[in-house]
């Protein structure tokens, strides 16, 4: 029988203090950083005066080659469908491709305004 003191195992560098320091630094930077710049003053967004705010979103798509799509209708049919629903549409969203020339988008918006669409919001097709 061997009653001698057991050999000590070799221990590596203790990593727990390093994890604690990294965690504390992470918390410090999260609390002291600013995700987005603050607005210089408060801005109240406009309120919808006409149309139904609970109405489904109306989106008119415009492809790079000028094709239009609205609720299953294409091109001139899309304009006709938008015109037919002008009373129910509060805000029409125009989702235009980045390659569409600005003068074509402006002409389409003017045409929509003449058709009775009170408000048009322009957005891109990016994700």
C-alpha positions as CSV (number, residue, x, y, z in Angstrom):
1,X,0.0,0.0,0.0
2,X,1.1,3.5,-0.9
3,X,0.2,6.1,1.7
4,X,2.3,8.9,0.2
5,X,0.7,12.2,-0.8
6,X,-0.9,12.1,-4.2
7,X,0.7,13.9,-7.0
8,X,-0.9,17.3,-7.8
9,X,-2.5,17.6,-11.2
10,X,-1.2,20.3,-13.4
11,X,-3.8,22.9,-13.7
12,X,-4.0,25.2,-16.6
13,X,-4.5,29.0,-16.4
14,X,-7.7,29.8,-14.7
15,X,-10.1,31.1,-17.3
16,X,-13.0,32.1,-15.1
17,X,-11.6,35.5,-14.2
18,X,-11.1,36.3,-17.9
19,X,-14.7,35.3,-18.6
20,X,-15.8,37.6,-15.8
21,X,-13.8,40.5,-17.1
22,X,-15.1,40.0,-20.6
23,X,-18.7,39.8,-19.4
24,X,-18.3,43.0,-17.3
25,X,-16.8,44.8,-20.3
26,X,-19.7,43.7,-22.5
27,X,-22.2,45.0,-20.0
28,X,-20.3,48.3,-19.7
29,X,-20.3,48.8,-23.5
30,X,-23.9,47.9,-23.8
31,X,-25.0,50.4,-21.2
32,X,-22.7,53.2,-22.3
33,X,-23.2,52.9,-26.0
34,X,-25.8,54.6,-28.1
35,X,-27.5,52.5,-30.8
36,X,-29.1,55.3,-32.8
37,X,-28.5,59.1,-32.6
38,X,-31.2,60.9,-30.6
39,X,-33.5,63.2,-32.4
40,X,-32.7,66.9,-31.7
41,X,-36.4,67.6,-31.0
42,X,-39.7,65.7,-30.8
43,X,-41.6,65.1,-34.0
44,X,-45.3,64.2,-34.0
45,X,-46.2,62.1,-37.1
46,X,-49.2,63.1,-39.1
47,X,-52.6,61.4,-38.4
48,X,-54.8,59.8,-41.0
49,X,-57.8,62.0,-41.7
50,X,-59.5,60.0,-44.4
51,X,-59.7,56.3,-45.1
52,X,-59.9,53.4,-42.8
53,X,-56.8,52.9,-40.6
54,X,-57.7,49.2,-40.2
55,X,-58.0,48.7,-44.0
56,X,-55.5,46.2,-45.5
57,X,-52.3,47.7,-46.9
58,X,-52.6,48.6,-50.6
59,X,-49.3,48.1,-52.4
60,X,-48.7,49.0,-56.0
61,X,-45.5,47.4,-57.4
62,X,-43.4,48.9,-60.2
63,X,-40.7,46.8,-61.9
64,X,-37.5,48.2,-63.4
65,X,-39.0,47.9,-66.9
66,X,-42.1,49.9,-65.9
67,X,-44.5,47.0,-65.4
68,X,-47.1,47.6,-62.7
69,X,-48.8,45.1,-60.4
70,X,-51.7,45.7,-58.0
71,X,-53.9,43.0,-56.4
72,X,-53.4,40.5,-59.2
73,X,-53.8,43.0,-62.0
74,X,-51.0,44.0,-64.3
75,X,-50.1,47.3,-66.0
76,X,-53.2,49.3,-67.1
77,X,-55.4,46.8,-65.2
78,X,-53.4,47.7,-62.1
79,X,-54.1,51.4,-62.6
80,X,-57.8,50.6,-63.1
81,X,-57.9,48.4,-59.9
82,X,-56.3,51.2,-57.9
83,X,-58.7,53.8,-59.3
84,X,-61.7,51.5,-58.6
85,X,-60.6,51.2,-54.9
86,X,-59.6,54.8,-54.5
87,X,-62.3,55.4,-51.9
88,X,-61.2,52.5,-49.7
89,X,-57.5,53.1,-49.9
90,X,-56.2,55.4,-47.1
91,X,-52.6,55.4,-48.1
92,X,-51.3,53.7,-51.2
93,X,-47.7,52.3,-51.0
94,X,-45.8,52.5,-54.2
95,X,-43.0,50.0,-54.1
96,X,-40.7,50.9,-57.0
97,X,-37.5,49.2,-58.2
98,X,-34.3,51.1,-57.8
99,X,-33.7,51.1,-61.5
100,X,-36.9,52.9,-62.4
101,X,-36.1,56.5,-63.6
102,X,-37.3,59.2,-61.2
103,X,-39.4,60.9,-63.9
104,X,-41.4,57.7,-64.5
105,X,-42.1,57.4,-60.8
106,X,-43.2,61.1,-60.6
107,X,-45.4,60.6,-63.7
108,X,-47.1,57.6,-62.1
109,X,-47.6,59.4,-58.8
110,X,-49.2,62.3,-60.7
111,X,-51.4,59.9,-62.5
112,X,-52.5,58.2,-59.2
113,X,-53.3,61.6,-57.7
114,X,-55.4,62.5,-60.7
115,X,-57.2,59.1,-60.2
116,X,-58.3,60.1,-56.7
117,X,-55.5,58.6,-54.5
118,X,-55.1,61.1,-51.7
119,X,-51.8,59.8,-50.3
120,X,-48.9,57.8,-51.9
121,X,-46.0,56.5,-49.9
122,X,-42.9,55.6,-51.9
123,X,-40.7,52.7,-50.7
124,X,-38.0,50.6,-52.3
125,X,-38.0,46.9,-53.1
126,X,-34.9,46.1,-51.0
127,X,-35.1,43.8,-48.0
